[in-house]
């Protein structure tokens, strides 16, 4: 056993443990796949560290290590594209094409050096790849389908020529190069743009792919063994650290989102509403337009909670939020202030229309959205609400007073109209 690799194994085990505990606190399907892929890389490192003396056991260990690399790469590729490609077709495509790839690595690991065997595997791989690429074009866009076909040809045709020239190691490791480089490309597409973790992951897989591509050359130049070994271990840690960073960045992003949005409905909360109102008033002042503020309070909502339970009440609020969101324009803001109170900022309204007309039109549109029938657990609800409207700058030029005025008008209407659920 190579005891010099034990510190690297311990460091990788520690990083995997951190990723596992983060995943336990913040479960995500993608992280599960990352953990499985990294586990296969860790197992390959153990096999590599425990390489026996030359003989049948070393041959078996070589086959296992090569296939662990392939399985890990396939899992990483699936994880990187699961949110941008149709899941079931892409998974079937990956599984079908794994058979010839695993066969090629196994043939090389068993020290078979007959070009005819490699030609047979390459021909089967190209056939399966082309057929599956045409099949998957039906579920993906045509452009993606042709790119897959191109990648298949650029994988198996060079492998054929490598085997013809007697470069069997190059044939095997070229396959791993394509797999890991493709994973880097898909991670580049799928991960968020401004992500430090993305930079580490993509860089790690690019380095990894070129380590595979240059493996034959490095093996034939003993003077570069030490550098090759260091680079060989570098990308493993780079990818693992990158995945930890992506997970932490996603959690920070989630926390930031919840700081400005209502947990139940996903609408902006009061904090984000105040920022949007200030921006809307400033825009109206600059463009000589109007901003309407609509305060909406549901009538008799407490009775719903008392009669049907809070779960039904929460579901009703989600339905109402959806109906109100569909009733406003794209630049407008719908926020939930808490309980059964909603507020809407209608921005950039025409400056040449009377304020009372703007108020009537806006209130009517929101009232129609509230009156849409809602069915929950077999119970039908007809929702009504009281709406108060204040218009900037006709009613006031102060944002606080604008909200207070809309609130007063809403309560004036609530005292006049009986609720009906």
N, C-alpha and C positions, 0 to 999 in steps of 0.2 A: 504493500500500500504506500502511496506517495503522501507522507506526512506533511510535506510542504504545502499541500492544498487544504489542510485542515483549517487554518485561519480564514481562508476564503469561504469554505463551507459554513463555518460558524457565523461569519458576517452575513452570508446570504440567508441562513436559517433565521437570524435575528430580524432581517428586513421582512422576510415572509411572515414572521410572527406579528410584527407591527401591522402589516397589511391585513392580516387575518383579524386582529382585534379591532381595527378600524372598520372592517367590513361587518363585524358583529354589531357594532354600534350604529352603523349606517348601511343597512343591507342594500346592495345593488346587484343586479344580475350580471352586469359587465365585470364587476369586481370578482365574482365567483369564477368567471372564465379566466380572468387574469391570474387568480390564485392557482387554478388547475394548470395553466400553461407554465407558470413559474415553478410549480411543484415538479413537473416533468423535467424542467431545466435543472432543478436541484438534484433530482434523481440521476440525471445524466452526469452531473458533476461528481456524485458519489461513485457511480460506476467507473468514471474516468480515474478518480483517485484510487480506486481499488483494483485497477487493471492487473490481472495476474501475469505470470511469465508467459512468453509465447507458447501457444498450444491451443487445443480445442476450447478451453475456457476463455482464453483471451479473444478468440474469434467470436464466441457467443457474446462476450461483453461488448465487442465492437459493434455487432449487429444491434444489440439493445441500445447502445448509446446513440447510434445514428438514427434509429427509429424514434427514440425519445426526442431528439432534436426536431424530427419531422412532425411528430404529434404535437409538440409544444408550438411549433410554427403554425400548424393548421388551426389550433385553438386560438392563438393570437389573431390570426387572419379572420376567423369567424367572429371573434370579439370585436375587432376593429370595424367590421362592416355590418354588424347586426342592426344598427339604427339607420343605415342608409340604403341597404339592399333588402328585398323581400326575404324574410327569415327562412321559411321552409324550403323554397327553391334553392336558395344559396347554400343551405346546409346539405341538401341532397347532392347538389353539384360538388361540394367539397368532399363528401363521403365517397362518391363515385370515383372521383379523380385521385383519391388517396391510395387506392389499391395498386395501380401501376407505380406510383411514386414510392410506396413502401417496398414494392418488389425490387425496384432498382437499388435502393439503399441496402436491402438485405442481400442481393446478389453481390454487391461490392463488399459488404461486411464479411461475407463468406469466402472472400478471396477468389472468387470466380473471375477469370480473366479471359474469357472467350468472347470476342466481339459479337458473335452471332447471338449469344444470350442477351447482350445489351441491346442489339438491334431489335430483337423480338420485343423486349420490354418497351423500348422507345416507340416502336410501331404501335403497340397496344395503347400506350399512353397517349400518343397523338390521336389515334382513332377515338378513344374514349373522350379525350378532351374536345375534339371537334364536334362529335355528336352531342355531347352534353352542352357545349356552348350554343349550338343551334337550338337545342331544346329550351335552354334558359332564356333565349331571346324573346320567347313568348311572354315571359313574365317581367322582364326588364326592358328598359328602353333600348332601341336598336343600337344606339351609339355604344352603350355599355356592352352589349352582346358582341359587337365586332371587336372591341378591345379585348374581351376575354379570349376570343378566337385568336387574335394576334399574339397574346401572351402564351397561349398553348403552343403555337407554332415556334415562337422564339424560345421555348423551353425544350421541347423534345427534339427538334431538328439539330441544334448544337450538341445535344447529348449523343445523338446518332454519330455525328462527325468526331466527337471526342473519343468514342469507343472505336471508331474505324481507325483512328490514329494511335490507338493503344493508350490513350490518356484516361484510364478508367477512374482514377481518383477525381479528375476534373469533371467527368461525367456525373459522378455521384454528388459532388459538392456544388456543382452548378445548379442542380435542382434545389438545394437548400438556399443558395444565393437568390434564386428567383422568388422562392417562397417568402423569405424574410424581407427582401426588398419590396415585394408586393404589399406585405404587411405594413412597412414603413409608409408607403404611398397612401394606403387606405386610412391609416391613423392620421396622416397629414390632412386628409379630407374630412374625417369624421370628428376629430377633437376640436374644441373651441379655438378660435384664432389666437386670442391673446392668452396663452397658457404656457407657463414655464415648464409644467409637467409634459406638455405636448412636445416641446423642443427636446427635452431629455429622451422621451420615448422614441420619437422619430429618429433622432441622432443615434440612439442606441441600436435600433433595428437597421439603420443604414450601415453603421459600423459592422454590425453582426453579419450582414449580407456580404460585405466586402472581405470580411475575415474568411468566410466560406469560399469566396471566389479566389482568394490568394492563398488558400491553405496548401495547395499542391506546390506552389512556388516556394512558400516558406519551408515546407518539409524538405525541399531539395537544396536549401541554403541553410545549413546548420548554424551559421553565425547569427542568424536572426531568430533563433529559437526563443531566447529570453524575451525579446520584444513581442514576438508572436504570442507567447503565453500570457504576458501582461494585457495585451489587447484582447485576447480571447476571454479574459475574465472581466475586462472593463465594461463591456456592453451589457453583461448580465446585471451588474449593479446599476448601470445607468438606466436601463429599462425599469428595474424594480423601483428605484428612487423616483423616476418619472411617474410611475403609476401611483406611488404614494402622494406625490405632489398634485396629480390630477384629482385624486380622491379628496384631498384637503381643499383644493380650489373649488371643487363642486360643493363641498359642505359650506365653505365661506359664501359662495354665491347663493346657496339656498337660504342661509341665515340672513343675508342682505335682502333677499326677496321677501322673506317673512317679516322683516323689519318695516317694509313699506306696503304690505298687502294683508288683507284679511284672511285668516287661516281657513275659515269655513267656505267662503265664496270665491276666493282668489282675486277679489276686487281690490283696488287701491284702498288703503286705510286713511285715517285722518291725517297722518303725517305726510303721506304722499299727496293727499288732496290739497293741503295747504300750499305745498310747493307748486302744484298744477294751477291753483287759483291765482297765485302771485304771477306766474308766467302768463296766464291768460289775460289778466288785467293789463300787464305790461304790453302784450301783443295788441290788445284793443286800443291802447293809448297810442301806440306807434302807427297802427294801420287805420285809425279812425273808424273802428268797427265796434260792435257791442259784444258783451259777454253776459249770458243769462245763467243765473244760479237757481236750480230747482231743488227744493227740499222735499223729500218724499217720506211719508210715514204711513206704514200699513195700519189699517183699521181693524181692531179686534184681534191682533196677533196673539196677545197673552191668552185669550180664550182657546186658541188652537193648541198652544203648548199645554194648557191645563187639561184639555179634553183628550187630545190624541198623543200627547207625550212630546218630549223635546226632540226625539229622533225625527218624528214627522215634521216638527217645526223647522228643524235644520234643513231637511230635504226640501221643504217648501221655500225656504229662503234661497236655496241654490237654484230652484226653478225660476223664482222671481228675478234673481240676478241675471240668469240667462235671458229671460224675456226683455228685461230692461236694457241689457247690453245690445241686443239685436235691434232695439228701437232707437238708439242714439247713433250719431254719425261717427266716422272713424276718428276725427280729431278731438271729439268730445271725451269727457272723463266721467265715468260712473264710479262712485266710491261708496263704501259702506262705513258708516260712522259707528255702528254698534247696534245691537238689538235688531229692531225692525226699521231702522232709519237709513235711508239712502240719500245721496246728494249727487247732483249732476251738474257739470260745468259745460255749457254749450258755448263754444268759442267762435270767434270770427264771424259773428252774425252781421247782416247788412246794416250799415249805419243810417240808411235812408228810410227804414221802416219804423212805424210807431212802436214804442216799447210795449204798449198793451197788446198789440197784435202779436209781437214776438212771444209774449208771456202766454197768450191763449193757445197759439199754435204749439208751443213747446209742451204745455201742460196737457193738451189733447193727445199728443203723440204718446206721452208717457202713460196717460190714463188708459189708452187702448192697449198698451203693452201689459199693464197690470191686470186688465180684464180677460186676458187669455186664460182659458180653462186649464186647470192643473189637476192631474189625477195621481194620487200617492196611495199605494196599498189598497186600491179599489175604492178609495174615497175621493170624491170630486170636490175641488175648492174653487170658489169664485172670489177672487181677490179684489178688494177695493183699497184705495189709499188716498190720503189727503196730500195735496201738492201746493207748495207755496213757491212763488217765482219772484225774483228780484233781478233787475237788469242794470248792468253797468254801461254807461255812466249816468243813465237817466234817473235812477233811484238814489244812487250814492256813488262816490268815487273811492270809497274806503272798503277794502275787502272784508274787514271784520263787521262793519255795519251792513254790508251787502248780505252776508250770511245771516246776521241777526234779523234783518228785514224779511228774508225768505222764510226763516223759521217762524216769525210772527204770523205771516200770511198763511203758512201751513196750518198752524194751530187755530187760526180764525176759521179756516175751512173745516177743520176737524170738529169744531164745536157745532157746525151747521149741518153736517152730513152724517147720518148714522152709518155705522160699519155694517158690512154684510159679507160673511164668509160662507 
